[in-house]
Amino acid sequence: MDFAKNFTRVSALALGIAGVLAYGDVHAAAFQLKENSVKAQGRAMAGSASAKGDASVVVNNPALMSTFTDKTFQADVTAIDLSFEFTGGGTAAAGSALQQPLRGGDGGDAGDIAAVPAMSFILPLSDQFEYLTLGAMVSAPFGLKTDYESDWVGRYHALESDVKIVDLTLAASLELSDRASIGFGVIYEHADVTLTNAVDFGTGICANPASQALCFMPNPITGPYGPQKNDGVASISGTDNSFGWLAGISLRPTDKLSLGYSYRSEIDHELRGSAEFTVPAQVRAVFGPNRYMDRDGGGANLTTPATHTFSATYQATERFAIMAEGVHTGWDSLKEIRIEFDNPLQADAVEDYSWHDSWFYSLGGEFVLNDKFTLRAGIARDESPVARAHRTPRMPDEDRNWYSLGLSWNVSDSLELNASYVRLELADNPEIDLVSSSGSRLVGTYDGGANLFGVSMQYKF
């Protein structure tokens, strides 16, 4: 029955491993997270690859580790208060004789409060290795967490989306001269993905010539089968570990000017895990026991994008410094997501995303009030790589603006505490108009944004 194979695409694609892996957190383009430095967040990440004194350079530009003279430990954590609310509706069995309005609510606030931690350590060597500095850092460069109410109108597109990608980076920096250094690092990355959505089995039964008669017995109104009458739930999860690398260069042509460039490679993942289907008994009677197995194995390939970071810091006066940064993210590496199932009765599920590359631009500064306190501020523009045709309710991506403030407190010569606040505003209300593989059309707009609250501690010894 060709329908069974095609309907697999309903569950898998509507489940949207592509949708969520190709889209992530609201406060960075696509599913990219930038929250690895509270100090840099205070100036909208400007200068993250060129400013001295921030141990997060282990991942932002390992070449800058050579500017550290003391062993340094740093811990950062950012609480992300994300809000996303949908307004709209749609139709089930869109375009068919059984087309009807989607039932359900608006899904509530799909956002959540999540913590993004980071931890870094820098170790300058001595004696015959005095020109070498080592570093290690744990960070989360990509991630997503959203959750809709189970009966919302877009349940056939998304319910829960939970993506966690965590890096362990080991890096080294070599000082070439007092004004130049290079750095290199190896990235060990762990990816963990869980996604769920509802499945409109009733629409599939009515669309299949072999079973559509069941939807008219005794009639489409009182019959046991039909759109939105036979909902199930699909869930897919997978994990993988893989390797990547990064490299950087730091140039300090004058005492006032610092320039930085950093490159992070693509990282290829082969996610493997399980697919689970909750299928109503009356639907199982139609499909048989071997379709939509309660638990099946499967996998998908995912490539996280490469990034190029260009950064500059200028010490205008003894108290005031200005920073700028541009980050190019190669989202064109994400052409499609293909889900392959162990069950030979289930065909591959493929979705085209055709993303385009994007830029992040930021400008910030910091002002030293006195020996104890430093103030920071910054603005940024974060471009989305997602065209309107590829937006999904997992998170409807859109360009966004950053507005940030920060503060440092030098408690002692060894201890520094930092805090930051960032407000992210969408440049426009994202519009959604898409049809799932099961024929559910969702149309509407989103209103959302995020507040980021960060604190960090740096200790030198």
Buried (B, 14 or more C-beta within 10 A) or exposed (E): BEBBEBBBBBBBBBBBBBBBBBBBBBBBBBBBBBBBBBBBBBBBBBBBBBBBBBBBBBBBBBBBBBBBEEEBBBBBBBBBBBBBBBEBBBBBBBEBEBBBEBEBBBBEBBBBEBEBBBBBBBBBEEEEEEBBBBBBBBBBBBBBBBBBBBEBBBBBBBBBBBBBBBBEBBBBBBBBEEBBBBBBBEBBBBBBBBBBBBBBBBBBBBBBEEBBEBBBEEEBEEBEBBBBBBBBBBBBBBBBEBEBBBBBBBBBEEEEBBBBBBBBBBBBBEBBBBBBBBBBEBBBEBBEEEBBBEEBBBBBBBBBBBBBBBBBBBBEEEEEBBBBBBBBBBBBBBEEBBBBBEBEBBBBBBBEBBBEBBBBBBBBBBEBEEEEEBBBBBBBBBBBBBEBEBBBBBBBBBBBBBBBBBBBEBEEEEEBBBBBBBBBEBEEEBBBBBBBBBBBBBBBBBEBBBBBBBBBBBBBE
